[in-house]
């Protein structure tokens, strides 16, 4: 099987093209995990969809979570398979650099240390830092459907 830092790749699951989840923000919108070898342009005909990263789909987690850092209008999003929110955030931050922060994001080393102490900055089990105030982790249902090659 083909593996990445974030677990199994969809390319390794014979015939799977996409795995689709319901958006928790709008019932008419879908969140799509799509094989990396399928060009982004293929999504242009998919109305009301957002392409998402994915992590731990080969894990034993009992639920799915939508994770993202709410720091811009349309942030990158990731669907994580995990047992709880804390585990999902850890997996998300460990797997994707865009979910992390560094001391440079907070100015001086003293300001960064203060942010860690007051809980504004969280730390994963692997030692990565993240913006705890802007981190969003929402349990979602799904997948609602899986598309296969024919």
N, C-alpha and C positions, 0 to 999 in steps of 0.2 A: 504494500500500500504506500501511496505517496503521502508524506507527512510534511507539515510546515511547523513553524513555531506555535501556530494557533491550532494544531491538531490535524485531522484528516482534511485533505483537499477534496472538493466535490468531483474533481477529475478522476479520483480513485474509486468513486462509486459508479459502477457500470451503468451507463445510460442516463444518469441524472444531469439535467441541465440547470434547473433552478429549484430552489426551495423558497416558498412564499409564505410570509406571515402577515397577519392583520396589523395595521398600525394602531397603536393605542390612542393616538391623537385624533384620528379621523377614520371612521368606519369605511369610507370610500377609498382610502389609500392602502396600498400594499407595500411591504418591505421585502425586497427580493435579494436573496443570496444567490449569486450567479457564478458559474464556473469561470475561473480566471482566463481560460482560453477563448471565451466568448467575448467578442468586442463590445465595448460600451455602447456603440451605435445600435446594436441589436435591441437595446432597451428603449430606443426612441419611439417605437410603436406601442410601447406598454404605457398606457395612460394611468396617471395617478400612482406611480411607483417610485420608490427610492432604492437604489442599489446599496446594499449594506455589506460590510465585512462580516466575517463569522469566526467563531472560536469555540473549540471543544465540542464540535458536533459528534465526535467519536467518543466523548466522555460518558460517564454514567449519571450525570446530573438529571434530576427529575423534572426540571422546569427550563423555560427559555426566558431570557431577559434582553431587553433593548438597552444598550449602554451607549452614552455619548457625553461629550463635554459641551454644555450649553454656553459657548463663548462666542458664537456668531450666528448669523441668520440661518444658515443651512449646514450645520456641522456634520462631519463624517460620523456614521453610526455603525454599530456592531451588534450582532445578535450572538449571545453567549448561552451555551447550555451549562447550567450549574444547579446546585441545590438551593442556594439562597443568594440574596443581594450582595453580601460581603464577598462571597466566593466569586460571583460574576464580575464585580469591580476588580478584584485581584487579577482574574484571568484577562480581562480587557486591558488593563494598564500594563500587565506583563507582556502581552502580545503586540500591542500597538504603540509605537513611539508618539503618535499624535495625541495620545491620552495622558501623556506625562508632562510634568513641569520640572524646572530646574531652579537653582538659586538665582539665575539671571532673570527669571520671571518676577522675582520679588525684590530686586534691588540689592541691598547689602546682605552679607551673610547673617547679620544680626536680625534683619527683617524676616529672612527666611526661617531662621531658628524660632523666632516668635510665632510665625505662621504655623510651624509644625507643632509647637507647644499648645497653641490655642485651638488646634484642630482644623484650621483653614486648609492646611496641606495634610493629606493622608499619605501613608506609606504602605506599600504592599508587602507580602511575605518575602518577596524576592528583592526588596529594598528600593523599588521605584517610587517616586513621589508623584502625587496627582492633586489637582485642585478639588478638594472635598466639597467646596461650596457650589461649584458649577457642575460637578459630576451628577449625571442623571442615570438611574438604573430602574427600569420599569419591567415588572413581570408581564409577559405577553403570552397569548395562547397560540398554539400552532404546532407545526405548520398547517396552514389552511389548504395548501396543495403543493405537489411536487410535479414538475414537468420532466418528462423523459424523452430521450431520442426515440424516434420510430424508424 
